[in-house]
Amino acid sequence: MILTRNIWLFALILIMIGLMIQGCTATPPQPLMITTALPLPVRPALPAINSAELRCLNDAVYERVAERNRMLRQYAERLEVVIKSTHSPREPSTAAGDSKPP
């Protein structure tokens, strides 16, 4: 009876070790990343401002307005790059001299 009990205990320990080893070696599934192309909005047509309209501004205010416009333009360009990065890459076009004859 003691021998049977020891055999069952030994078998149980072996099963548990086998399950632990199997659990440790299994690799977890990798998440599947699906990207969706974001729509690229059309750039707005900005109203033109001529120099006569800006003549009333002193130099400090004019420089701030120019800096603000530059920063907004750069920000919009960075956002366009981010949006375009979600689009699928296009095939590189070959130059006329690089193409092989069929």
N, C-alpha and C positions, 0 to 999 in steps of 0.2 A: 504494500500500500504506500509506503514511504517512497519506494522506487518509482511508482506510477506518478505520485505527486511531483517528484523531482523532474521527471520527464516532461510532464505538462508545464511546469514552471520554466524549464529550459526551452521548450518549444515556444512558449509565450514570449520569453525574452528574445529569442531569435526572430520571431515575427515582428516584435516592436522595433528591434534594431534594423530589420529589413525595411520597415515602413519609414523609419527616420532617415535612413540613407537614401531611400527613394525620394522622399520629400525634400531633402537638401540638394539633390542633384538636378531636380526639375527646374528649368528656367521659366520665369514668369513670362506670360505673353506680352509682347511689345505693343504699345498703343499705335493704332493706325492713324496717321495724320492726313487729313484730307483738306487741301486748301481750295478755296473758292475765289475766283477772280473777282476783285472788287471793281465796280464800275468807275470809270474815270470821268469825273464831271467836266463839262466844257468850261474853259476859262471865260470869265465874264469880260465883256467889253468895258473897259474903264473909261470914264469921261476924261477928255483931254483938258489940261489946264495950261493956259499960255502964261508967258512971263509977266504980262501986264496985270494979271490977276494976283500974282504973287509979289508984286512990287511993294505992296503995303506992309509986307512982313519984314521985320528986322532980320539981320543975318543969323542970330541965334535961333530964332523960330524957324527960319527957312532951313537951316541945317538939321533941326530936329524933324521937320516934315520929310526932308530927303532921306534921313536915316530910317525913319519909320517906314517909308515906302520900300526902301531897300530890304529891311528886315521882313516885311510882309511878303515881298517877292521871293526871298530866299526860303521862307517858311512854306510857301505854296509849292516851290520847286522840290523841297524835301518831301512834302506830302505826296506829290506826284510820283516820286521815286518809290515811295513805300507802296502806293497803289499799284504801280507797274510791276513791282516785285511779286505780286500775287498772280500775275498773268503767266501763262505757260511760255517757256522760252521758244523763240522762233529758230528755225533752221538757219545756220549761217549761209549767206549767199556767196556763191563762188564767183570770182572774177572771170572775165571772158577768157583770159589766158590760162587759167587754172583748170578748166573743164577738160575731161578726158573724152576722146572720141568714142562713140558707141561700138 
